[in-house]
C-alpha cells in the first residue's frame, strides 16, 4: 500500500511541476519569429507606438525603462527592415496598450524594456 501511495504522490508532483513549467514559457522568445525593435521617440504617444516605421529588424536588445522595446513577428527582414504591414497591424493596438499600461499585453511577443 505504501508503494502505491508513494507512486501516486510522485505522479501528482510531476504533473504539478509540468503544469508550472508550461505556464512559465510565456516570457520566452517565440520560435520561428524575428525581433523588431522600437526606434521611435523616447517618450512616445500613440501615433509613435503604432507607426510601423518606428520598428526595425534587429536582434533583441533593450535599454532600461518602462516602455515598449519591440515585438516578435513571423516575417523575417534584413537587418534594419521595417515589419510587414499586415503583421504589424495585427498587434499595433496591443503595442499601445502595453506602452500605456507599462506591461506587455502579449507576453513573449511584445517585449518591454527592463
Sine and cosine of phi, psi and omega as CSV:
sin_phi,cos_phi,sin_psi,cos_psi,sin_omega,cos_omega
0.00,0.00,-0.64,0.77,0.00,-1.00
-0.90,0.44,-0.60,0.80,0.02,-1.00
-0.87,0.49,-0.69,0.72,-0.02,-1.00
-0.92,0.39,-0.65,0.76,0.01,-1.00
-0.90,0.43,-0.70,0.72,0.04,-1.00
-0.88,0.47,-0.68,0.73,0.03,-1.00
-0.89,0.47,-0.67,0.74,0.02,-1.00
-0.90,0.43,-0.69,0.72,0.04,-1.00
-0.88,0.47,-0.67,0.74,0.02,-1.00
-0.89,0.46,-0.68,0.73,0.02,-1.00
-0.90,0.44,-0.66,0.75,0.04,-1.00
-0.89,0.45,-0.67,0.74,0.02,-1.00
-0.88,0.48,-0.68,0.73,0.03,-1.00
-0.90,0.44,-0.67,0.74,0.00,-1.00
-0.89,0.46,-0.68,0.73,0.01,-1.00
-0.90,0.43,-0.73,0.69,0.02,-1.00
-0.89,0.45,-0.62,0.78,0.03,-1.00
-0.90,0.43,-0.68,0.73,0.02,-1.00
-0.90,0.45,-0.64,0.77,0.03,-1.00
-0.91,0.42,-0.67,0.74,-0.01,-1.00
-0.90,0.44,-0.64,0.76,0.02,-1.00
-0.91,0.41,-0.65,0.76,-0.04,-1.00
-0.94,0.34,-0.34,0.94,0.00,-1.00
-1.00,0.02,0.06,1.00,-0.01,-1.00
-0.99,0.12,-0.08,1.00,-0.04,-1.00
-0.86,0.50,-0.53,0.85,-0.10,-0.99
-1.00,-0.06,-0.02,1.00,0.01,-1.00
-0.99,0.12,0.38,-0.92,0.02,-1.00
-0.87,0.48,0.78,-0.63,0.08,-1.00
-0.90,0.44,0.48,-0.87,0.01,-1.00
-0.99,0.16,0.52,-0.86,0.04,-1.00
0.84,0.55,0.60,0.80,0.07,-1.00
-0.79,-0.61,0.25,-0.97,-0.12,-0.99
-0.75,-0.66,0.63,-0.78,-0.13,-0.99
-1.00,0.02,0.76,-0.65,0.09,-1.00
-0.90,-0.44,0.92,-0.39,-0.10,-1.00
-1.00,0.08,0.66,-0.75,0.10,-1.00
-0.94,0.34,0.80,-0.60,-0.05,-1.00
-0.84,-0.55,0.20,0.98,-0.05,-1.00
-0.99,0.14,-0.25,-0.97,-0.04,-1.00
-0.83,0.56,0.50,-0.87,-0.05,-1.00
-0.92,0.38,-0.53,0.85,0.04,-1.00
-0.89,-0.46,0.98,0.19,-0.18,-0.98
-0.97,0.24,0.43,-0.90,0.19,-0.98
-0.97,-0.26,0.06,-1.00,-0.08,-1.00
-0.82,0.57,-0.67,0.75,-0.02,-1.00
-0.89,0.46,-0.57,0.82,0.02,-1.00
-0.92,0.39,-0.73,0.68,-0.05,-1.00
-0.92,0.39,-0.56,0.83,-0.07,-1.00
-1.00,-0.08,0.19,0.98,0.05,-1.00
-0.99,-0.12,0.92,-0.38,-0.08,-1.00
-0.89,0.46,-0.39,0.92,0.02,-1.00
-0.96,0.27,-0.07,1.00,0.11,-0.99
-1.00,-0.06,0.19,0.98,0.04,-1.00
-0.80,-0.60,0.69,-0.73,0.03,-1.00
-0.70,-0.71,0.50,-0.86,-0.01,-1.00
-0.95,0.33,0.92,-0.40,0.07,-1.00
-0.58,-0.81,0.19,-0.98,0.17,-0.99
-0.96,0.28,0.45,-0.89,-0.02,-1.00
-0.88,0.48,0.84,-0.55,0.17,-0.99
-0.35,-0.94,0.81,-0.58,-0.06,-1.00
-0.80,-0.60,0.66,-0.75,0.10,-1.00
-0.99,0.12,0.07,-1.00,0.06,-1.00
-0.95,0.31,0.49,-0.87,0.04,-1.00
0.56,-0.83,0.01,-1.00,-0.04,-1.00
-0.92,-0.40,0.31,0.95,-0.09,-1.00
-0.97,-0.23,0.15,-0.99,0.09,-1.00
-0.89,0.46,0.75,-0.66,0.07,-1.00
-1.00,-0.05,-0.66,0.75,-0.02,-1.00
0.15,-0.99,-0.17,-0.99,-0.10,-1.00
-0.58,-0.81,0.61,-0.79,0.13,-0.99
-1.00,0.01,0.76,-0.66,0.05,-1.00
-0.76,-0.65,0.29,-0.96,-0.08,-1.00
-0.96,0.26,-0.54,0.84,-0.09,-1.00
-0.99,0.11,0.80,-0.60,0.04,-1.00
-1.00,0.07,0.57,-0.82,0.11,-0.99
-0.70,-0.71,0.29,-0.96,0.06,-1.00
-0.91,0.43,0.36,-0.93,-0.01,-1.00
-0.82,0.57,0.75,-0.66,-0.01,-1.00
1.00,-0.03,-0.12,0.99,-0.02,-1.00
-0.96,0.29,0.47,-0.88,0.10,-1.00
-0.98,0.18,0.40,-0.92,0.02,-1.00
-0.94,0.34,0.36,-0.93,0.10,-1.00
-0.87,0.50,0.73,-0.69,-0.08,-1.00
-0.85,0.52,-0.75,0.66,-0.05,-1.00
-0.90,0.44,-0.70,0.72,0.02,-1.00
-0.89,0.45,-0.69,0.73,-0.02,-1.00
-0.90,0.43,-0.67,0.74,0.00,-1.00
-0.86,0.51,-0.48,0.88,0.00,-1.00
-0.94,0.34,-0.38,0.93,-0.06,-1.00
-0.88,-0.48,-0.02,1.00,-0.12,-0.99
-0.90,0.43,-0.54,0.84,0.05,-1.00
-0.92,0.39,-0.65,0.76,0.03,-1.00
-0.93,0.38,-0.53,0.85,0.06,-1.00
-0.89,0.46,-0.70,0.72,0.00,-1.00
-0.92,0.38,-0.68,0.74,0.02,-1.00
-0.87,0.49,-0.65,0.76,0.04,-1.00
-0.88,0.47,-0.70,0.72,0.02,-1.00
-0.89,0.45,-0.74,0.68,-0.06,-1.00
-0.90,0.44,-0.62,0.78,-0.04,-1.00
-1.00,-0.10,-0.04,1.00,-0.01,-1.00
0.83,0.55,0.59,0.81,0.00,-1.00
-0.41,-0.91,0.69,-0.72,-0.08,-1.00
-0.90,0.44,0.80,-0.61,0.10,-1.00
-0.97,0.26,-0.46,0.89,0.00,-1.00
-0.80,-0.60,0.98,0.22,-0.04,-1.00
-0.81,0.59,0.70,-0.71,-0.03,-1.00
1.00,-0.03,-0.40,0.92,0.05,-1.00
-0.95,-0.31,-0.76,0.65,0.09,-1.00
-1.00,-0.08,0.84,-0.54,-0.06,-1.00
-0.96,-0.28,0.76,-0.65,0.03,-1.00
-0.99,-0.11,0.47,-0.88,0.12,-0.99
-0.92,0.40,0.50,-0.86,-0.04,-1.00
-0.95,0.32,0.00,0.00,0.00,0.00
